[in-house]
Amino acid sequence: MSIDVATEPAPGLRARVEKVIEIIRPAIQADDGDIELHEVDESTGEVTVELSGACTTCPASDQTLKAGIERILKDRVDGVTSVRNVGETPNPDEGTAVLL
């Protein structure tokens, strides 16, 4: 049975984000951390993740999030506009990140 790719619907934004996170997860796990996808806002392109393990106490986790994860997701997934960690304030101009 053949599948006509032209008639297949394109995967949604969340599915594309999940696929890329699965690709980058081993690099994060290599440093005893992990990443879990929480939410993808299809209308704004904002992705919310939770960094865990060693990432929760690592001083470089903000760099990992912005210069690593966010950059990769923006490069590889059309529609992603930003990535934030669970509990982080939505607008960094409003103050420092607050983790719950």
A tleap script that builds the chain and sets N, CA, C and O, in Angstrom:
source leaprc.protein.ff14SB
mol = sequence {
  NMET SER ILE ASP VAL ALA THR GLU PRO ALA
  PRO GLY LEU ARG ALA ARG VAL GLU LYS VAL
  ILE GLU ILE ILE ARG PRO ALA ILE GLN ALA
  ASP ASP GLY ASP ILE GLU LEU HIE GLU VAL
  ASP GLU SER THR GLY GLU VAL THR VAL GLU
  LEU SER GLY ALA CYS THR THR CYS PRO ALA
  SER ASP GLN THR LEU LYS ALA GLY ILE GLU
  ARG ILE LEU LYS ASP ARG VAL ASP GLY VAL
  THR SER VAL ARG ASN VAL GLY GLU THR PRO
  ASN PRO ASP GLU GLY THR ALA VAL LEU CLEU
}
set mol.1.N position { 0.840 -1.170 0.000 }
set mol.1.CA position { 0.000 0.000 0.000 }
set mol.1.C position { 0.892 1.242 0.000 }
set mol.1.O position { 1.760 1.387 0.860 }
set mol.2.N position { 0.683 2.100 -0.929 }
set mol.2.CA position { 1.489 3.295 -1.095 }
set mol.2.C position { 0.863 4.479 -0.361 }
set mol.2.O position { -0.358 4.615 -0.293 }
set mol.3.N position { 1.716 5.318 0.179 }
set mol.3.CA position { 1.235 6.534 0.849 }
set mol.3.C position { 1.622 7.713 -0.026 }
set mol.3.O position { 2.792 7.890 -0.367 }
set mol.4.N position { 0.637 8.513 -0.386 }
set mol.4.CA position { 0.882 9.694 -1.202 }
set mol.4.C position { 1.256 10.850 -0.278 }
set mol.4.O position { 0.406 11.423 0.404 }
set mol.5.N position { 2.543 11.175 -0.272 }
set mol.5.CA position { 3.032 12.208 0.636 }
set mol.5.C position { 2.437 13.577 0.309 }
set mol.5.O position { 2.305 14.424 1.192 }
set mol.6.N position { 2.085 13.791 -0.936 }
set mol.6.CA position { 1.528 15.089 -1.323 }
set mol.6.C position { 0.177 15.331 -0.663 }
set mol.6.O position { -0.194 16.480 -0.422 }
set mol.7.N position { -0.564 14.262 -0.365 }
set mol.7.CA position { -1.873 14.441 0.253 }
set mol.7.C position { -1.823 14.298 1.771 }
set mol.7.O position { -2.819 14.549 2.450 }
set mol.8.N position { -0.670 13.897 2.306 }
set mol.8.CA position { -0.519 13.778 3.756 }
set mol.8.C position { -0.474 15.174 4.372 }
set mol.8.O position { 0.233 16.043 3.862 }
set mol.9.N position { -1.205 15.405 5.444 }
set mol.9.CA position { -1.119 16.724 6.077 }
set mol.9.C position { 0.258 16.909 6.720 }
set mol.9.O position { 0.836 15.964 7.259 }
set mol.10.N position { 0.765 18.126 6.656 }
set mol.10.CA position { 2.049 18.420 7.288 }
set mol.10.C position { 1.890 18.279 8.794 }
set mol.10.O position { 0.860 18.660 9.351 }
set mol.11.N position { 2.915 17.730 9.461 }
set mol.11.CA position { 2.801 17.593 10.918 }
set mol.11.C position { 2.664 18.970 11.566 }
set mol.11.O position { 3.209 19.958 11.073 }
set mol.12.N position { 1.935 19.020 12.671 }
set mol.12.CA position { 1.743 20.273 13.381 }
set mol.12.C position { 3.030 20.766 14.016 }
set mol.12.O position { 4.032 20.052 14.065 }
set mol.13.N position { 2.986 21.979 14.492 }
set mol.13.CA position { 4.149 22.599 15.105 }
set mol.13.C position { 4.651 21.765 16.279 }
set mol.13.O position { 5.857 21.551 16.406 }
set mol.14.N position { 3.757 21.295 17.132 }
set mol.14.CA position { 4.168 20.501 18.292 }
set mol.14.C position { 4.923 19.239 17.863 }
set mol.14.O position { 5.947 18.899 18.456 }
set mol.15.N position { 4.428 18.554 16.850 }
set mol.15.CA position { 5.078 17.323 16.388 }
set mol.15.C position { 6.478 17.607 15.859 }
set mol.15.O position { 7.403 16.828 16.090 }
set mol.16.N position { 6.635 18.721 15.150 }
set mol.16.CA position { 7.960 19.077 14.621 }
set mol.16.C position { 8.912 19.456 15.743 }
set mol.16.O position { 10.092 19.109 15.698 }
set mol.17.N position { 8.409 20.170 16.758 }
set mol.17.CA position { 9.231 20.536 17.915 }
set mol.17.C position { 9.650 19.266 18.672 }
set mol.17.O position { 10.812 19.124 19.052 }
set mol.18.N position { 8.707 18.349 18.886 }
set mol.18.CA position { 9.021 17.096 19.579 }
set mol.18.C position { 10.133 16.329 18.873 }
set mol.18.O position { 11.030 15.785 19.517 }
set mol.19.N position { 10.066 16.293 17.558 }
set mol.19.CA position { 11.066 15.565 16.766 }
set mol.19.C position { 12.461 16.157 16.974 }
set mol.19.O position { 13.427 15.415 17.154 }
set mol.20.N position { 12.572 17.477 16.949 }
set mol.20.CA position { 13.874 18.128 17.133 }
set mol.20.C position { 14.366 17.940 18.570 }
set mol.20.O position { 15.556 17.710 18.786 }
set mol.21.N position { 13.478 18.032 19.544 }
set mol.21.CA position { 13.887 17.827 20.940 }
set mol.21.C position { 14.438 16.417 21.123 }
set mol.21.O position { 15.412 16.232 21.853 }
set mol.22.N position { 13.842 15.429 20.482 }
set mol.22.CA position { 14.346 14.055 20.580 }
set mol.22.C position { 15.749 13.940 19.981 }
set mol.22.O position { 16.544 13.106 20.412 }
set mol.23.N position { 16.046 14.768 18.998 }
set mol.23.CA position { 17.376 14.759 18.380 }
set mol.23.C position { 18.414 15.389 19.302 }
set mol.23.O position { 19.540 14.899 19.392 }
set mol.24.N position { 18.044 16.482 19.994 }
set mol.24.CA position { 19.025 17.179 20.845 }
set mol.24.C position { 19.082 16.629 22.270 }
set mol.24.O position { 20.036 16.908 22.997 }
set mol.25.N position { 18.084 15.856 22.678 }
set mol.25.CA position { 18.030 15.314 24.043 }
set mol.25.C position { 19.310 14.558 24.451 }
set mol.25.O position { 19.786 14.772 25.566 }
set mol.26.N position { 19.888 13.690 23.613 }
set mol.26.CA position { 21.089 12.963 24.042 }
set mol.26.C position { 22.255 13.871 24.448 }
set mol.26.O position { 23.024 13.526 25.345 }
set mol.27.N position { 22.386 15.022 23.797 }
set mol.27.CA position { 23.458 15.957 24.161 }
set mol.27.C position { 23.225 16.531 25.557 }
set mol.27.O position { 24.173 16.722 26.320 }
set mol.28.N position { 21.976 16.803 25.887 }
set mol.28.CA position { 21.637 17.327 27.213 }
set mol.28.C position { 21.812 16.231 28.262 }
set mol.28.O position { 22.322 16.482 29.354 }
set mol.29.N position { 21.391 15.024 27.925 }
set mol.29.CA position { 21.518 13.900 28.847 }
set mol.29.C position { 22.980 13.526 29.085 }
set mol.29.O position { 23.313 12.991 30.142 }
set mol.30.N position { 23.841 13.796 28.131 }
set mol.30.CA position { 25.267 13.502 28.291 }
set mol.30.C position { 25.876 14.305 29.436 }
set mol.30.O position { 26.891 13.906 30.007 }
set mol.31.N position { 25.262 15.429 29.767 }
set mol.31.CA position { 25.714 16.261 30.892 }
set mol.31.C position { 24.818 16.064 32.114 }
set mol.31.O position { 24.748 16.935 32.982 }
set mol.32.N position { 24.136 14.924 32.183 }
set mol.32.CA position { 23.269 14.545 33.304 }
set mol.32.C position { 22.043 15.441 33.458 }
set mol.32.O position { 21.494 15.560 34.553 }
set mol.33.N position { 21.617 16.065 32.375 }
set mol.33.CA position { 20.395 16.860 32.395 }
set mol.33.C position { 19.344 16.197 31.521 }
set mol.33.O position { 19.562 15.113 30.981 }
set mol.34.N position { 18.219 16.850 31.390 }
set mol.34.CA position { 17.174 16.360 30.498 }
set mol.34.C position { 16.256 17.517 30.149 }
set mol.34.O position { 16.299 18.573 30.780 }
set mol.35.N position { 15.432 17.309 29.144 }
set mol.35.CA position { 14.486 18.318 28.688 }
set mol.35.C position { 13.150 17.643 28.419 }
set mol.35.O position { 13.083 16.568 27.824 }
set mol.36.N position { 12.091 18.300 28.872 }
set mol.36.CA position { 10.738 17.802 28.635 }
set mol.36.C position { 9.918 18.921 28.005 }
set mol.36.O position { 9.913 20.052 28.491 }
set mol.37.N position { 9.233 18.593 26.930 }
set mol.37.CA position { 8.376 19.563 26.263 }
set mol.37.C position { 7.075 19.683 27.032 }
set mol.37.O position { 6.416 18.677 27.298 }
set mol.38.N position { 6.694 20.908 27.393 }
set mol.38.CA position { 5.443 21.137 28.115 }
set mol.38.C position { 4.353 21.675 27.210 }
set mol.38.O position { 3.239 21.150 27.195 }
set mol.39.N position { 4.666 22.722 26.454 }
set mol.39.CA position { 3.615 23.377 25.680 }
set mol.39.C position { 4.194 23.999 24.421 }
set mol.39.O position { 5.337 24.457 24.403 }
set mol.40.N position { 3.389 24.006 23.375 }
set mol.40.CA position { 3.723 24.714 22.147 }
set mol.40.C position { 2.506 25.559 21.800 }
set mol.40.O position { 1.430 25.029 21.523 }
set mol.41.N position { 2.683 26.868 21.816 }
set mol.41.CA position { 1.594 27.771 21.457 }
set mol.41.C position { 1.630 27.970 19.945 }
set mol.41.O position { 2.481 28.687 19.418 }
set mol.42.N position { 0.696 27.325 19.263 }
set mol.42.CA position { 0.661 27.362 17.801 }
set mol.42.C position { 0.485 28.785 17.265 }
set mol.42.O position { 0.982 29.098 16.182 }
set mol.43.N position { -0.214 29.650 18.007 }
set mol.43.CA position { -0.484 31.001 17.497 }
set mol.43.C position { 0.701 31.943 17.665 }
set mol.43.O position { 0.915 32.812 16.819 }
set mol.44.N position { 1.479 31.791 18.740 }
set mol.44.CA position { 2.608 32.694 18.969 }
set mol.44.C position { 3.960 32.071 18.635 }
set mol.44.O position { 4.946 32.783 18.443 }
set mol.45.N position { 4.004 30.746 18.566 }
set mol.45.CA position { 5.267 30.064 18.311 }
set mol.45.C position { 6.125 29.898 19.544 }
set mol.45.O position { 7.284 29.497 19.444 }
set mol.46.N position { 5.566 30.204 20.719 }
set mol.46.CA position { 6.333 30.065 21.955 }
set mol.46.C position { 6.317 28.607 22.420 }
set mol.46.O position { 5.269 27.964 22.476 }
set mol.47.N position { 7.499 28.113 22.747 }
set mol.47.CA position { 7.671 26.742 23.219 }
set mol.47.C position { 8.066 26.803 24.687 }
set mol.47.O position { 8.957 27.565 25.064 }
set mol.48.N position { 7.401 25.998 25.520 }
set mol.48.CA position { 7.732 25.923 26.942 }
set mol.48.C position { 8.270 24.526 27.232 }
set mol.48.O position { 7.631 23.518 26.933 }
set mol.49.N position { 9.461 24.496 27.823 }
set mol.49.CA position { 10.105 23.240 28.166 }
set mol.49.C position { 10.456 23.247 29.641 }
set mol.49.O position { 10.385 24.283 30.303 }
set mol.50.N position { 10.833 22.088 30.150 }
set mol.50.CA position { 11.339 22.007 31.513 }
set mol.50.C position { 12.695 21.323 31.466 }
set mol.50.O position { 12.820 20.178 31.031 }
set mol.51.N position { 13.703 22.048 31.924 }
set mol.51.CA position { 15.034 21.469 32.052 }
set mol.51.C position { 15.110 20.813 33.420 }
set mol.51.O position { 14.670 21.391 34.414 }
set mol.52.N position { 15.664 19.610 33.477 }
set mol.52.CA position { 15.727 18.888 34.741 }
set mol.52.C position { 17.102 18.257 34.916 }
set mol.52.O position { 17.993 18.418 34.082 }
set mol.53.N position { 17.247 17.539 36.017 }
set mol.53.CA position { 18.528 16.907 36.315 }
set mol.53.C position { 19.570 17.957 36.637 }
set mol.53.O position { 19.289 18.919 37.352 }
set mol.54.N position { 20.762 17.780 36.117 }
set mol.54.CA position { 21.862 18.708 36.390 }
set mol.54.C position { 21.568 20.115 35.876 }
set mol.54.O position { 22.170 21.083 36.342 }
set mol.55.N position { 20.658 20.233 34.929 }
set mol.55.CA position { 20.324 21.551 34.364 }
set mol.55.C position { 19.686 22.481 35.400 }
set mol.55.O position { 19.778 23.702 35.273 }
set mol.56.N position { 19.044 21.916 36.418 }
set mol.56.CA position { 18.342 22.767 37.384 }
set mol.56.C position { 19.297 23.576 38.252 }
set mol.56.O position { 18.928 24.646 38.738 }
set mol.57.N position { 20.506 23.091 38.454 }
set mol.57.CA position { 21.467 23.821 39.283 }
set mol.57.C position { 22.645 24.364 38.484 }
set mol.57.O position { 23.536 24.999 39.048 }
set mol.58.N position { 22.656 24.124 37.200 }
set mol.58.CA position { 23.777 24.548 36.363 }
set mol.58.C position { 23.689 26.041 36.058 }
set mol.58.O position { 22.651 26.514 35.594 }
set mol.59.N position { 24.758 26.788 36.313 }
set mol.59.CA position { 24.738 28.224 36.018 }
set mol.59.C position { 24.673 28.520 34.518 }
set mol.59.O position { 24.337 29.637 34.124 }
set mol.60.N position { 24.987 27.540 33.689 }
set mol.60.CA position { 24.960 27.749 32.241 }
set mol.60.C position { 23.636 27.324 31.614 }
set mol.60.O position { 23.515 27.329 30.389 }
set mol.61.N position { 22.641 26.957 32.421 }
set mol.61.CA position { 21.383 26.452 31.851 }
set mol.61.C position { 20.648 27.518 31.034 }
set mol.61.O position { 19.981 27.182 30.055 }
set mol.62.N position { 20.754 28.793 31.415 }
set mol.62.CA position { 20.125 29.849 30.614 }
set mol.62.C position { 20.771 29.928 29.236 }
set mol.62.O position { 20.086 30.124 28.232 }
set mol.63.N position { 22.097 29.775 29.193 }
set mol.63.CA position { 22.810 29.765 27.914 }
set mol.63.C position { 22.408 28.555 27.089 }
set mol.63.O position { 22.200 28.664 25.881 }
set mol.64.N position { 22.298 27.400 27.740 }
set mol.64.CA position { 21.863 26.183 27.046 }
set mol.64.C position { 20.493 26.401 26.439 }
set mol.64.O position { 20.242 26.007 25.300 }
set mol.65.N position { 19.611 27.024 27.194 }
set mol.65.CA position { 18.247 27.241 26.733 }
set mol.65.C position { 18.202 28.203 25.556 }
set mol.65.O position { 17.591 27.893 24.533 }
set mol.66.N position { 18.834 29.360 25.679 }
set mol.66.CA position { 18.722 30.405 24.661 }
set mol.66.C position { 19.684 30.203 23.485 }
set mol.66.O position { 19.263 30.237 22.329 }
set mol.67.N position { 20.965 29.994 23.773 }
set mol.67.CA position { 21.954 29.887 22.698 }
set mol.67.C position { 21.992 28.494 22.080 }
set mol.67.O position { 22.514 28.307 20.981 }
set mol.68.N position { 21.438 27.524 22.790 }
set mol.68.CA position { 21.428 26.165 22.275 }
set mol.68.C position { 20.060 25.743 21.795 }
set mol.68.O position { 19.798 25.713 20.593 }
set mol.69.N position { 19.193 25.418 22.726 }
set mol.69.CA position { 17.875 24.854 22.407 }
set mol.69.C position { 17.038 25.809 21.560 }
set mol.69.O position { 16.509 25.413 20.521 }
set mol.70.N position { 16.914 27.062 21.995 }
set mol.70.CA position { 16.095 28.013 21.241 }
set mol.70.C position { 16.647 28.237 19.841 }
set mol.70.O position { 15.890 28.257 18.870 }
set mol.71.N position { 17.949 28.404 19.733 }
set mol.71.CA position { 18.570 28.637 18.426 }
set mol.71.C position { 18.322 27.457 17.489 }
set mol.71.O position { 17.978 27.649 16.322 }
set mol.72.N position { 18.494 26.248 17.995 }
set mol.72.CA position { 18.297 25.058 17.166 }
set mol.72.C position { 16.836 24.939 16.737 }
set mol.72.O position { 16.551 24.672 15.570 }
set mol.73.N position { 15.910 25.136 17.677 }
set mol.73.CA position { 14.494 25.028 17.330 }
set mol.73.C position { 14.088 26.089 16.310 }
set mol.73.O position { 13.347 25.791 15.373 }
set mol.74.N position { 14.561 27.319 16.481 }
set mol.74.CA position { 14.228 28.375 15.519 }
set mol.74.C position { 14.795 28.058 14.136 }
set mol.74.O position { 14.151 28.322 13.121 }
set mol.75.N position { 16.012 27.485 14.102 }
set mol.75.CA position { 16.646 27.147 12.825 }
set mol.75.C position { 15.949 25.990 12.120 }
set mol.75.O position { 15.850 25.982 10.893 }
set mol.76.N position { 15.469 25.019 12.881 }
set mol.76.CA position { 14.965 23.782 12.282 }
set mol.76.C position { 13.443 23.679 12.194 }
set mol.76.O position { 12.924 22.842 11.456 }
set mol.77.N position { 12.726 24.519 12.938 }
set mol.77.CA position { 11.260 24.416 12.952 }
set mol.77.C position { 10.668 25.783 12.619 }
set mol.77.O position { 10.699 26.701 13.438 }
set mol.78.N position { 10.132 25.905 11.412 }
set mol.78.CA position { 9.460 27.141 11.034 }
set mol.78.C position { 8.293 27.391 11.973 }
set mol.78.O position { 7.497 26.490 12.236 }
set mol.79.N position { 8.191 28.603 12.473 }
set mol.79.CA position { 7.088 28.972 13.344 }
set mol.79.C position { 7.474 29.128 14.796 }
set mol.79.O position { 6.731 29.746 15.559 }
set mol.80.N position { 8.632 28.580 15.215 }
set mol.80.CA position { 9.078 28.752 16.600 }
set mol.80.C position { 9.664 30.148 16.740 }
set mol.80.O position { 10.552 30.541 15.984 }
set mol.81.N position { 9.154 30.893 17.719 }
set mol.81.CA position { 9.623 32.268 17.932 }
set mol.81.C position { 10.456 32.415 19.195 }
set mol.81.O position { 11.337 33.273 19.261 }
set mol.82.N position { 10.184 31.577 20.208 }
set mol.82.CA position { 10.952 31.650 21.450 }
set mol.82.C position { 10.795 30.346 22.225 }
set mol.82.O position { 9.864 29.570 22.009 }
set mol.83.N position { 11.743 30.138 23.132 }
set mol.83.CA position { 11.701 28.968 24.011 }
set mol.83.C position { 11.940 29.469 25.420 }
set mol.83.O position { 12.861 30.249 25.664 }
set mol.84.N position { 11.108 29.020 26.348 }
set mol.84.CA position { 11.308 29.401 27.743 }
set mol.84.C position { 11.159 28.185 28.628 }
set mol.84.O position { 10.489 27.213 28.280 }
set mol.85.N position { 11.797 28.261 29.775 }
set mol.85.CA position { 11.746 27.199 30.764 }
set mol.85.C position { 10.494 27.384 31.618 }
set mol.85.O position { 10.070 28.515 31.855 }
set mol.86.N position { 9.909 26.302 32.074 }
set mol.86.CA position { 8.727 26.351 32.939 }
set mol.86.C position { 9.011 27.286 34.109 }
set mol.86.O position { 10.064 27.192 34.740 }
set mol.87.N position { 8.085 28.178 34.396 }
set mol.87.CA position { 8.246 29.091 35.523 }
set mol.87.C position { 8.991 30.364 35.185 }
set mol.87.O position { 9.032 31.284 36.002 }
set mol.88.N position { 9.579 30.443 34.009 }
set mol.88.CA position { 10.302 31.644 33.604 }
set mol.88.C position { 9.289 32.703 33.192 }
set mol.88.O position { 8.269 32.381 32.584 }
set mol.89.N position { 9.559 33.953 33.515 }
set mol.89.CA position { 8.641 35.015 33.112 }
set mol.89.C position { 8.606 35.088 31.589 }
set mol.89.O position { 9.649 34.957 30.949 }
set mol.90.N position { 7.438 35.292 30.998 }
set mol.90.CA position { 7.329 35.311 29.541 }
set mol.90.C position { 8.157 36.389 28.864 }
set mol.90.O position { 8.631 36.177 27.748 }
set mol.91.N position { 8.346 37.536 29.497 }
set mol.91.CA position { 9.103 38.625 28.895 }
set mol.91.C position { 10.326 38.908 29.755 }
set mol.91.O position { 10.186 39.398 30.876 }
set mol.92.N position { 11.544 38.606 29.248 }
set mol.92.CA position { 12.741 38.819 30.049 }
set mol.92.C position { 12.969 40.277 30.419 }
set mol.92.O position { 13.711 40.550 31.363 }
set mol.93.N position { 12.363 41.220 29.716 }
set mol.93.CA position { 12.501 42.640 30.046 }
set mol.93.C position { 11.739 43.017 31.312 }
set mol.93.O position { 11.945 44.099 31.863 }
set mol.94.N position { 10.858 42.127 31.773 }
set mol.94.CA position { 10.049 42.411 32.959 }
set mol.94.C position { 10.737 42.013 34.258 }
set mol.94.O position { 10.167 42.181 35.335 }
set mol.95.N position { 11.940 41.494 34.171 }
set mol.95.CA position { 12.661 41.109 35.379 }
set mol.95.C position { 13.396 39.812 35.188 }
set mol.95.O position { 13.479 39.294 34.074 }
set mol.96.N position { 13.927 39.286 36.262 }
set mol.96.CA position { 14.689 38.055 36.175 }
set mol.96.C position { 13.750 36.856 36.139 }
set mol.96.O position { 12.594 36.930 36.554 }
set mol.97.N position { 14.278 35.766 35.636 }
set mol.97.CA position { 13.473 34.539 35.558 }
set mol.97.C position { 13.187 34.031 36.960 }
set mol.97.O position { 14.046 34.079 37.841 }
set mol.98.N position { 11.993 33.554 37.151 }
set mol.98.CA position { 11.600 32.975 38.423 }
set mol.98.C position { 11.227 31.528 38.178 }
set mol.98.O position { 10.325 31.233 37.394 }
set mol.99.N position { 11.919 30.632 38.849 }
set mol.99.CA position { 11.635 29.218 38.692 }
set mol.99.C position { 10.761 28.754 39.817 }
set mol.99.O position { 10.998 29.094 40.976 }
set mol.100.N position { 9.738 27.972 39.486 }
set mol.100.CA position { 8.815 27.442 40.489 }
set mol.100.C position { 9.341 26.159 41.068 }
set mol.100.O position { 8.698 25.562 41.932 }
savepdb mol mol.pdb
quit
